């Protein structure tokens, strides 16, 4: 399970780090679970993170 900040921090990582992270997510995708509130908070905050 991921915290919202784990997902939002992806915007600040280097390209290779993001690609590595997504490769890991693909490897564990059947075991991955993101709570509704995390997704909601991510959607609410992501544009501000991208702007900064």
N, CA and C of each residue as an Amber inpcrd file, in Angstrom:
protein
   156
   0.8490000  -1.1760000   0.0000000   0.0000000   0.0000000   0.0000000
   0.8960000   1.2410000   0.0000000   0.5200000   2.2220000  -0.7900000
   1.3110000   3.4320000  -0.9270000   0.6310000   4.6220000  -0.2790000
   1.4670000   5.5100000   0.2080000   1.0430000   6.8030000   0.7120000
   0.9600000   7.7430000  -0.4860000   0.1480000   8.7640000  -0.3890000
   0.0130000   9.7370000  -1.4760000   1.3570000  10.3590000  -1.8430000
   2.1780000  10.6250000  -0.8530000   3.4670000  11.2720000  -1.1170000
   4.3970000  10.4110000  -1.9570000   4.3060000   9.1040000  -1.8300000
   5.1280000   8.2250000  -2.6680000   4.8020000   8.4670000  -4.1330000
   3.5350000   8.5820000  -4.4360000   3.1140000   8.8210000  -5.8230000
   3.4500000  10.2280000  -6.2880000   3.2410000  11.2060000  -5.4290000
   3.5190000  12.5920000  -5.8100000   5.0140000  12.8510000  -5.9690000
   5.8360000  12.1530000  -5.2170000   7.2890000  12.3330000  -5.3200000
   7.8270000  11.8950000  -6.6700000   7.0750000  11.0810000  -7.3890000
   7.5170000  10.6340000  -8.7140000   7.7840000  11.8060000  -9.6470000
   7.0630000  12.8960000  -9.4610000   7.2490000  14.0610000 -10.3320000
   8.6090000  14.7160000 -10.1440000   9.2510000  14.4810000  -9.0190000
  10.5510000  15.0880000  -8.7640000  11.7220000  14.1740000  -9.0420000
  11.4700000  12.9150000  -9.3780000  12.5480000  11.9570000  -9.6100000
  13.1250000  12.1130000 -11.0130000  14.3510000  11.6700000 -11.1550000
  14.9730000  11.6200000 -12.4760000  14.2500000  10.5950000 -13.3380000
  14.3660000  10.7320000 -14.6380000  13.6580000   9.8560000 -15.5690000
  13.9710000   8.3790000 -15.3070000  15.2310000   8.0490000 -15.1280000
  15.6070000   6.6470000 -14.9050000  15.0270000   6.1200000 -13.5980000
  14.9910000   6.9320000 -12.5760000  14.4180000   6.5260000 -11.2970000
  12.9340000   6.2310000 -11.4480000  12.2200000   7.0890000 -12.1760000
  10.7930000   6.8500000 -12.4390000  10.5820000   5.5480000 -13.1950000
  11.3940000   5.3240000 -14.2230000  11.2670000   4.1000000 -15.0040000
  11.5270000   2.8680000 -14.1420000  12.5290000   2.9350000 -13.2820000
  12.8200000   1.8200000 -12.3730000  11.6480000   1.5770000 -11.4220000
  11.0890000   2.6510000 -10.9040000   9.9610000   2.5400000  -9.9810000
   8.7660000   1.8810000 -10.6710000   8.4700000   2.3060000 -11.9070000
   7.3490000   1.7220000 -12.6390000   7.6070000   0.2580000 -12.9840000
   8.8560000  -0.0980000 -13.2240000   9.1810000  -1.5100000 -13.4610000
   8.8850000  -2.3500000 -12.2330000   9.2010000  -1.8180000 -11.0770000
   8.9020000  -2.5170000  -9.8240000   7.3950000  -2.6440000  -9.6440000
   6.6670000  -1.5740000  -9.9260000   5.2080000  -1.6290000  -9.8080000
   4.6080000  -2.6830000 -10.7340000   5.1500000  -2.7880000 -11.9300000
   4.6430000  -3.8030000 -12.8530000   4.9190000  -5.2090000 -12.3330000
   6.0410000  -5.3910000 -11.6620000   6.3900000  -6.7070000 -11.1270000
   5.4660000  -7.1240000  -9.9870000   4.9340000  -6.1510000  -9.2500000
   4.0800000  -6.4750000  -8.0940000   2.6290000  -6.0720000  -8.3120000
   2.2330000  -5.8350000  -9.5550000   0.9210000  -5.2490000  -9.8240000
  -0.2450000  -6.0620000  -9.2770000  -0.1180000  -7.3620000  -9.1860000
  -1.2280000  -8.1620000  -8.6520000  -1.3490000  -8.0530000  -7.1350000
  -0.3070000  -7.5840000  -6.4970000  -0.3110000  -7.4280000  -5.0380000
  -0.4840000  -5.9690000  -4.6250000  -0.5470000  -5.0890000  -5.5880000
  -0.6060000  -3.6520000  -5.3240000  -2.0360000  -3.2150000  -5.0460000
  -2.1820000  -2.4190000  -4.0160000  -3.4890000  -1.8940000  -3.6520000
  -3.3170000  -0.4460000  -3.2270000  -4.1030000   0.4320000  -3.8220000
  -4.0600000   1.8490000  -3.4630000  -5.4320000   2.2290000  -2.9330000
  -5.5010000   2.6670000  -1.6860000  -6.7920000   3.0600000  -1.1110000
  -7.4290000   4.2300000  -1.8680000  -8.7260000   4.2720000  -1.8360000
  -9.4840000   5.3240000  -2.5130000  -8.9990000   6.7060000  -2.0880000
  -8.8020000   6.9060000  -0.8060000  -8.4110000   8.2240000  -0.3000000
  -7.0520000   8.6520000  -0.8400000  -6.1390000   7.6980000  -1.0150000
  -4.8230000   8.0200000  -1.5810000  -4.9880000   8.5070000  -3.0160000
  -5.8080000   7.8160000  -3.8010000  -6.0570000   8.2350000  -5.1790000
  -6.7180000   9.5930000  -5.2510000  -7.6620000   9.8300000  -4.3620000
  -8.3600000  11.1110000  -4.3200000  -7.3990000  12.2440000  -3.9650000
  -6.6020000  12.0370000  -2.9360000  -5.6450000  13.0650000  -2.5230000
  -4.6010000  13.3060000  -3.6130000  -4.1850000  12.2360000  -4.2840000
  -3.2440000  12.3730000  -5.3950000  -3.8320000  13.2720000  -6.4790000
  -5.0570000  13.0160000  -6.8710000  -5.6990000  13.8070000  -7.9160000
  -5.8620000  15.2660000  -7.4980000  -6.1370000  15.4960000  -6.2480000
  -6.3130000  16.8730000  -5.7650000  -5.0110000  17.6520000  -5.7320000
  -3.8970000  16.9830000  -5.4710000  -2.6260000  17.6760000  -5.2550000
  -1.6700000  17.6420000  -6.4300000  -1.9010000  16.7830000  -7.3980000
  -0.8890000  16.5620000  -8.4310000  -0.6250000  17.7720000  -9.3030000
  -1.6310000  18.5470000  -9.6470000  -1.3870000  19.7100000 -10.4990000
  -0.5290000  20.7500000  -9.8050000  -0.7220000  20.9310000  -8.5140000
   0.1360000  21.8640000  -7.7630000   1.5720000  21.3820000  -7.7350000
   1.7580000  20.0740000  -7.5890000   3.1040000  19.5020000  -7.5690000
   3.7630000  19.7010000  -8.9330000   3.0260000  19.4730000 -10.0000000
   3.5760000  19.6270000 -11.3420000   3.9710000  21.0720000 -11.5930000
   3.1470000  22.0160000 -11.1510000   3.4640000  23.4410000 -11.3330000
   4.7230000  23.8500000 -10.6000000   4.9470000  23.2590000  -9.4340000
   6.1210000  23.6230000  -8.6450000   7.3370000  22.8830000  -9.1620000
